Amino acid sequence: QVQLVESGGGLVQAGGSLRLSCAASGRTFSWYAMGWFRQAVGKEREFVAGINWSGGSTYYADSVKGRFIISRDNAKNTMYLQMNSLKPEETAVYCCSAKRLQSRMVVTTPNAYDYWGQGTQVTVSS
């Protein structure tokens, strides 16, 4: 079992920045590929960014490329999402996820993940 806890969400004005964290416990963090997803009210869950076990491979949704940066610190069992130039339409609950996988692959489909956090609310005001 892996437990995931997100933090760092909040209210920010359009154009502002937030840094989300995902703290993992329960198993060796470096065994897992990780991802960030978001879900707005009335919409389906959407892939935001993913990172492989080592941090050497990352992948982003087109909508966030150039503005968001995903990273991880395996020594601290934590993954991060730096979000810049935020837009009101990015208001959503942001969740982190984990899949046991040690390869260069980045996982983008939600059904492939094994574990999920509860999420943290991000609200971007216009």
C-alpha positions in Angstrom: 0.0 0.0 0.0 1.1 3.5 -0.8 -0.5 6.5 0.9 -0.5 9.8 -0.9 -1.2 13.2 0.6 -1.4 16.4 -1.5 -0.8 19.9 -0.2 -0.2 23.4 -1.5 -3.5 24.1 -3.1 -5.4 27.4 -2.5 -6.8 30.5 -4.1 -4.7 32.4 -6.5 -5.3 35.2 -9.1 -5.1 34.5 -12.8 -1.5 34.7 -13.8 -0.2 33.6 -10.4 1.7 30.5 -9.3 1.3 27.6 -6.9 3.4 24.7 -6.0 1.7 21.5 -5.1 3.3 18.7 -3.2 2.5 15.0 -3.0 4.0 13.2 0.0 4.1 9.4 -0.2 4.5 6.8 2.5 4.1 3.1 2.9 6.4 1.7 0.2 9.7 2.6 -1.5 8.9 5.8 -3.4 11.4 5.2 -6.1 9.5 2.0 -7.2 6.7 4.2 -8.5 5.9 6.3 -11.6 3.8 9.2 -10.5 1.3 11.5 -12.0 -0.8 14.6 -11.5 -4.4 14.8 -12.6 -7.2 17.3 -12.1 -10.9 17.3 -12.1 -13.1 20.3 -12.4 -16.8 20.3 -11.3 -18.9 18.6 -13.9 -15.9 17.5 -16.0 -13.9 14.3 -16.4 -10.6 13.7 -14.7 -7.8 15.1 -16.8 -4.1 14.2 -17.1 -1.8 17.1 -16.2 1.7 15.8 -15.9 3.6 12.6 -15.2 7.1 11.5 -14.2 8.9 8.2 -14.2 10.5 6.6 -11.2 13.8 8.4 -11.4 12.6 11.7 -12.6 14.5 11.3 -15.9 11.3 11.3 -18.0 8.4 13.7 -17.8 5.4 14.3 -19.9 2.8 17.1 -19.9 -0.6 17.8 -21.2 -0.5 20.2 -24.1 -2.5 22.7 -22.1 0.1 23.1 -19.4 3.4 22.7 -21.4 5.7 25.6 -20.8 3.9 26.7 -17.6 3.9 23.6 -15.3 6.9 21.7 -14.1 6.7 18.3 -12.5 9.6 17.0 -10.3 10.3 14.5 -7.6 12.7 14.1 -4.7 13.0 10.4 -4.0 15.1 11.0 -0.8 12.1 13.0 0.5 9.4 10.7 -0.9 7.8 13.7 -2.4 6.6 14.8 -5.9 5.9 18.4 -6.9 4.0 20.4 -9.4 5.1 24.0 -10.0 2.2 25.7 -11.7 2.8 29.1 -13.3 0.6 31.5 -15.2 -2.5 29.9 -13.9 -5.8 30.4 -15.7 -9.3 30.5 -14.2 -10.3 27.4 -16.3 -7.6 25.5 -14.4 -9.7 25.6 -11.2 -10.1 22.0 -10.1 -9.2 19.4 -7.5 -5.6 18.3 -8.2 -4.7 14.7 -7.3 -1.5 12.8 -7.4 -1.3 9.1 -8.3 1.3 6.3 -8.2 1.9 3.2 -10.2 4.5 0.6 -9.4 6.7 0.8 -12.5 10.5 1.2 -12.9 11.1 2.2 -16.5 11.5 5.3 -18.6 7.8 5.2 -19.3 5.5 8.0 -18.1 1.9 6.9 -17.4 -0.8 9.2 -18.7 -4.0 7.1 -18.3 -5.8 7.3 -15.0 -7.0 3.7 -15.0 -3.4 2.5 -15.1 -2.5 4.0 -11.7 -2.7 2.0 -8.5 -3.0 4.6 -5.8 -4.5 8.0 -5.5 -4.4 10.9 -3.0 -7.5 12.7 -1.8 -6.7 15.8 -3.8 -6.1 19.5 -3.1 -8.3 22.3 -4.3 -6.9 24.9 -6.6 -9.0 27.9 -7.4 -7.9 30.5 -9.9 -9.8 33.8 -9.8 -10.2 36.1 -12.8 
